[in-house]
Amino acid sequence: MSSTVPKGRIHSTLRHFLDNEASGGIILMVVAALAIVTANSPMAGAYFHALHVYVGPLSIQHWVNDALMALFFLLVGLEIKREMLDGQLSTWSRRILPGAAAVGGMLFPALFYVYFNWNDPRTLRGWAIPTATDIAFALGVISLLGKRVPASLKIFLAALAIIDDLGAVIVIAIFYTADLNLLALAGAGIVTGNLIIFNRMGVRALWPYLVLGAVLWVLVFASGIHATLAGVVLALTVPLKLTPGTPEATHDESPLHKLEHKLHKPVAFVIVPIFGFANAGVSFAGISTSVLTEHLTLGVAAGLLLGKLVGVLGTVALLVKLGLADLPARSTWGQMAGTALLCGIGFTMSLFIGLLAFNDPAVQDRVKIGILAGSVAAGAIGAIVLAMTGRRDDDMIERLQE
């Protein structure tokens, strides 16, 4: 009997994989592991050399971190705007629980980091590293648990991560900006003003926004502000709604929805994995296990694992106790604890902030080890807690039905 799989079946399986919300997280996990293996293999020399090869004015690593990641931030900005105006965060009642939890989930990781690094002014600059949640990783892990996790918790986690991303963007803009070039910054302001005028005039074609967005990226890069923030600014000017009177059913054809749809798979399956492969690689040569007990590494790992748990779970508990909010529908405190732990997966944005905070490769390696240790621990423990509490809830439901 032939073992050939029909082409239609292959296409269907591939489409299902690409559409699965867990797929981006799974690919990122594989790519991160591959980068670590490569950085500790005979190919390590070629790997690190390739990242520093210049193509035009920038090295490959800078093209990845400054240019490709601008598209990641563009997608983040589009998602934030859509959710705030027309989605899960469109009303204050929907925003309060994930919003407050996101704030607590940024504050306490920073406090844990500061606690471990208080006596070292050199490493205090990295306080924001453990404040970010990696939405692809976190949703990837929670999605692998299937129906054991109620849909309301997945929505809560996605909303929290989106607000968390907004907080990270603000932190980068305020605290990790180099010396400013006022002329370039003024030019960026003029381009932004034109983008807003396009929006107000009702321009619905995407190409004028994208052309000016490219000019904006160059000017922001030259200004000293991190160039990726140009992606967020551009996103906030792309129109969400069509012209007044347009049937609601066709709003999905708005410029924002179109651009978000076009960017989602390239960002999730190409850009973020490339960023992960280019930045997750850390060589363990000459690094002893004592690195895990250094204040920098401990601050990052403890911030992600414990800071996120205390900040997210503690904030939710406070709001529920005060009667200002309710737990997400059909969820338990055990499941909320597991979800809070998953918020400690801080891979992409944490790595990004770590690269902005420190220029020394040796310090960056310690940051990466802390991020990997904290994220792996938070993801593994969070998944176990959610699996156990989900199984317990399933057993209870079966007993009630008997």
VOGU-3710 file (C-alpha; in Angstrom, 3 decimals, decimal comma):
1> msstvpkgri> 0,000/0,000/0,000  1,366/3,422/-0,903  2,472/5,617/1,969  2,045/8,796/-0,041  -0,106/11,382/1,707  -2,568/13,152/-0,602  -1,566/16,706/-1,461  -4,826/18,048/-0,091  -4,130/16,386/3,251  -0,651/17,942/3,431
11> hstlrhfldn> -2,085/21,363/2,592  -4,819/20,969/5,201  -2,359/19,896/7,913  0,005/22,765/7,092  -2,821/25,319/7,126  -4,076/23,988/10,456  -0,564/24,284/11,888  -0,073/27,832/10,614  -3,475/28,938/11,911  -2,956/27,353/15,325
21> easggiilmv> -2,240/30,064/17,882  0,266/27,767/19,570  2,393/27,418/16,439  4,283/30,705/16,787  5,292/29,811/20,338  6,316/26,291/19,335  8,511/27,568/16,503  10,091/30,139/18,807  10,909/27,428/21,363  12,560/25,275/18,679
31> vaalaivtan> 14,516/28,200/17,215  15,725/29,361/20,644  16,945/25,843/21,439  18,640/25,654/18,028  20,423/28,974/18,650  21,772/27,738/21,990  22,933/24,462/20,445  24,598/26,309/17,559  26,348/28,755/19,923  27,870/25,797/21,771
41> spmagayfha> 28,817/23,693/18,747  31,724/23,715/16,281  29,624/26,181/14,236  29,728/28,779/17,038  32,475/30,822/15,369  30,563/31,088/12,099  27,326/31,862/13,971  28,738/34,811/15,927  30,798/36,046/12,958  27,749/36,090/10,663
51> lhvyvgplsi> 25,811/38,275/13,093  28,501/40,956/12,892  28,880/40,969/9,099  27,924/44,379/7,735  25,360/44,696/4,958  25,319/48,362/3,999  25,383/50,678/7,029  24,361/48,040/9,596  25,468/44,608/10,743  23,122/41,675/10,235
61> qhwvndalma> 22,273/41,672/13,935  21,378/45,362/13,800  19,246/44,836/10,680  17,377/42,157/12,605  17,042/44,110/15,859  16,419/47,571/14,410  14,670/46,953/11,073  12,909/43,580/11,156  11,751/44,135/14,723  10,159/47,419/13,630
71> lffllvglei> 7,658/45,215/11,790  7,104/43,249/15,003  6,389/46,504/16,839  4,133/47,608/13,980  2,052/44,467/14,501  2,064/45,007/18,278  0,834/48,580/17,747  -1,928/47,432/15,391  -3,089/44,828/17,911  -3,071/47,352/20,759
81> kremldgqls> -5,091/49,877/18,748  -7,623/47,289/17,542  -8,156/45,812/20,995  -8,461/49,253/22,620  -10,980/50,580/20,103  -12,867/47,545/18,875  -11,882/44,451/20,867  -11,381/42,868/24,270  -10,060/46,141/25,735  -12,697/48,442/24,210
91> twsrrilpga> -14,474/49,192/27,523  -13,158/50,062/30,972  -14,905/47,065/32,496  -12,877/44,823/30,176  -9,655/46,715/30,714  -9,560/46,908/34,497  -8,601/43,305/35,361  -5,939/42,632/32,678  -4,824/46,279/32,823  -4,257/46,330/36,568
101> aavggmlfpa> -2,689/42,843/36,434  -0,313/44,021/33,700  0,768/46,992/35,827  1,335/44,744/38,861  3,092/42,282/36,575  5,568/44,976/35,520  6,076/46,623/38,908  6,949/43,571/41,014  9,439/41,983/38,568  11,258/45,324/38,494
111> lfyvyfnwnd> 11,275/45,402/42,310  12,671/41,855/42,504  15,405/42,810/40,028  16,269/45,984/41,955  16,414/43,997/45,207  19,142/41,725/43,805  21,058/44,537/42,065  20,670/47,416/44,508  24,382/47,535/45,365  25,589/47,521/41,761
121> prtlrgwaip> 24,782/50,747/39,861  26,121/49,202/36,654  23,447/46,491/36,509  20,545/48,557/37,877  20,044/49,839/34,312  18,507/46,469/33,455  15,549/46,820/35,857  13,001/46,614/33,015  14,277/43,299/31,584  11,950/40,980/33,568
131> tatdiafalg> 8,883/43,238/33,214  7,813/41,963/29,776  5,669/38,943/28,864  6,267/37,093/25,581  2,780/36,756/24,110  3,762/34,109/21,531  5,442/31,844/24,086  2,786/32,316/26,777  -0,176/31,735/24,459  1,690/28,850/22,850
141> visllgkrvp> 2,062/27,063/26,181  -1,497/27,742/27,337  -2,907/26,611/23,991  -1,071/23,277/24,218  -3,207/22,518/27,288  -6,354/22,640/25,168  -9,728/22,588/26,900  -8,175/22,220/30,347  -7,873/26,009/30,317  -11,108/28,024/29,888
151> aslkiflaal> -11,251/30,408/26,942  -11,761/33,329/29,338  -8,265/32,800/30,783  -6,717/32,751/27,305  -8,462/36,063/26,550  -7,270/37,454/29,896  -3,675/36,393/29,154  -3,771/37,852/25,639  -5,207/41,157/26,885  -2,648/41,339/29,704
161> aiiddlgavi> 0,221/40,637/27,291  -0,998/43,328/24,881  -1,147/45,942/27,675  2,222/44,638/28,879  3,641/45,263/25,399  2,299/48,817/25,500  4,033/49,309/28,844  7,278/47,921/27,418  7,078/50,323/24,470  6,663/53,270/26,863
171> viaifytadl> 9,567/52,063/29,026  11,851/51,728/25,986  10,905/55,199/24,745  11,516/56,872/28,121  14,393/54,947/29,696  16,375/53,405/26,830  16,746/56,300/24,433  20,237/57,503/23,486  21,328/61,115/22,920  18,751/62,840/20,753
181> nllalagagi> 19,314/64,328/17,294  16,751/67,137/17,445  16,764/67,768/13,678  15,953/64,136/12,884  13,391/64,086/15,695  11,706/67,178/14,225  11,605/65,451/10,833  10,003/62,407/12,448  7,410/64,697/14,014  6,577/66,216/10,612
191> vtgnliifnr> 6,174/62,766/9,039  3,971/61,667/11,937  1,841/64,790/11,438  1,363/63,853/7,773  0,360/60,327/8,739  -2,274/61,765/11,087  -3,518/64,051/8,285  -3,878/61,008/5,998  -5,947/59,337/8,722  -8,169/62,410/9,227
201> mgvralwpyl> -8,650/62,869/5,482  -9,954/59,320/5,215  -7,088/57,915/3,126  -7,771/54,166/3,061  -5,014/52,905/0,746  -2,166/51,313/2,718  0,751/52,310/0,492  0,906/56,023/1,536  1,146/54,959/5,192  3,828/52,362/4,430
211> vlgavlwvlv> 5,926/54,756/2,326  5,856/57,447/5,014  6,393/54,715/7,615  9,692/53,783/5,936  10,772/57,459/5,991  9,701/57,643/9,644  11,865/54,611/10,490  14,961/56,281/8,968  14,346/59,522/10,853  13,630/57,817/14,168
221> fasgihatla> 16,774/55,689/13,724  18,803/58,864/13,128  17,154/60,674/16,066  18,609/58,399/18,751  15,238/56,941/19,778  15,160/53,220/19,105  14,012/52,779/15,512  11,496/50,029/16,324  9,244/52,616/17,981  8,543/53,984/14,504
231> gvvlaltvpl> 6,491/50,825/13,960  4,238/51,661/16,925  3,770/55,269/15,818  2,862/54,142/12,302  0,393/51,581/13,664  -1,484/54,202/15,675  -2,146/56,248/12,506  -3,476/53,395/10,344  -7,306/53,712/10,150  -9,355/51,093/11,960
241> kltpgtpeat> -12,793/52,006/10,625  -14,055/52,458/7,105  -16,077/55,521/6,115  -19,212/56,290/8,176  -22,254/54,329/7,071  -20,238/51,335/5,924  -21,934/48,055/6,949  -20,408/46,679/10,173  -19,712/43,326/8,483  -17,217/44,951/6,136
251> hdesplhkle> -15,181/46,673/8,870  -12,849/43,655/8,774  -11,701/45,077/5,442  -10,383/48,259/7,082  -6,734/49,232/6,449  -5,738/48,216/9,983  -7,321/44,769/9,710  -5,809/44,222/6,277  -2,306/45,187/7,400  -2,584/43,171/10,615
261> hklhkpvafv> -3,700/40,123/8,639  -0,817/40,488/6,170  1,769/40,922/8,914  0,627/38,243/11,362  2,153/35,141/9,778  5,383/36,756/8,492  6,005/38,240/11,942  5,049/35,115/13,901  6,734/32,571/11,649  9,655/34,497/10,126
271> ivpifgfana> 10,619/37,735/11,903  10,294/36,670/15,559  12,055/33,307/14,937  14,888/35,140/13,130  15,169/37,523/16,092  15,146/34,550/18,481  17,849/32,719/16,539  20,016/35,848/16,260  19,774/36,757/19,951  19,115/33,616/22,001
281> gvsfagists> 22,465/32,058/21,242  24,650/32,187/24,325  27,938/30,342/24,604  28,453/28,488/27,876  32,188/28,149/27,234  34,042/29,456/30,261  30,806/30,072/32,142  30,394/28,106/35,357  27,210/27,253/37,230  28,097/30,058/39,654
291> vltehltlgv> 26,697/32,457/37,032  23,220/31,334/38,109  23,869/32,789/41,567  25,196/36,153/40,366  22,998/39,103/41,297  22,306/40,075/37,666  21,207/36,597/36,601  19,229/36,058/39,803  17,503/39,411/39,436  16,297/38,612/35,924
301> aaglllgklv> 15,251/35,019/36,711  13,563/35,867/40,031  11,835/38,854/38,461  10,302/36,678/35,758  9,408/33,681/37,922  8,451/35,242/41,263  7,846/38,880/40,346  5,263/38,068/37,695  3,519/35,551/39,971  3,293/37,989/42,887
311> gvlgtvallv> 2,419/40,987/40,701  -0,261/39,399/38,518  -1,859/37,057/41,041  -1,637/39,585/43,877  -3,259/42,338/41,817  -6,083/40,074/40,659  -6,682/38,890/44,239  -6,825/42,500/45,466  -9,332/43,574/42,803  -11,555/40,552/43,424
321> klgladlpar> -11,370/41,065/47,207  -12,389/44,709/46,805  -15,271/43,730/44,538  -13,892/45,724/41,614  -13,590/42,712/39,321  -14,382/38,999/39,063  -12,208/36,071/38,095  -12,466/35,227/34,383  -15,493/33,037/33,718  -15,229/29,348/34,721
331> stwgqmagta> -11,688/29,814/36,049  -10,332/28,935/39,486  -7,648/30,486/41,681  -5,367/27,571/40,834  -5,749/28,281/37,127  -5,169/31,980/37,712  -1,938/31,122/39,558  -0,820/28,980/36,609  -1,651/31,797/34,192  0,266/34,294/36,344
341> llcgigftms> 3,281/31,989/36,170  3,040/31,847/32,365  3,296/35,646/32,370  6,877/35,059/33,525  7,823/33,816/30,058  9,619/36,945/28,925  11,670/35,828/25,961  11,354/38,208/22,992  10,741/41,580/24,650  13,028/40,778/27,618
351> lfigllafnd> 15,893/39,927/25,269  15,208/43,100/23,330  15,307/45,299/26,457  18,427/43,470/27,679  20,244/44,332/24,451  19,246/47,980/24,860  20,287/48,086/28,526  23,776/46,603/28,164  26,435/46,779/25,455  28,962/44,413/27,053
361> pavqdrvkig> 28,613/40,913/25,442  29,583/39,221/28,733  26,806/41,068/30,574  24,373/40,310/27,754  25,179/36,610/28,108  24,294/36,718/31,790  21,055/38,507/30,958  20,216/35,808/28,423  20,940/33,037/30,939  18,661/34,737/33,462
371> ilagsvaaga> 15,909/35,152/30,868  16,184/31,530/29,757  16,263/30,204/33,334  13,345/32,340/34,510  11,244/31,793/31,382  11,753/28,018/31,289  10,958/27,693/34,994  7,887/29,929/34,748  6,599/28,144/31,648  7,166/24,635/33,003
381> igaivlamtg> 5,712/25,270/36,471  2,821/27,281/35,033  1,953/24,499/32,578  2,077/21,875/35,359  -0,182/23,969/37,624  -2,686/24,567/34,826  -2,647/20,888/33,797  -3,223/19,720/37,379  -5,961/22,237/38,166  -7,610/21,585/34,813
391> rrdddmierl> -7,605/17,820/35,408  -9,045/18,332/38,901  -11,838/20,500/37,483  -12,600/17,881/34,797  -12,796/15,156/37,433  -15,159/17,271/39,530  -17,442/17,885/36,561  -17,514/14,156/35,770  -18,456/13,321/39,376  -21,275/15,917/39,347
401> qe> -22,621/14,429/36,120  -22,729/10,878/37,510
//
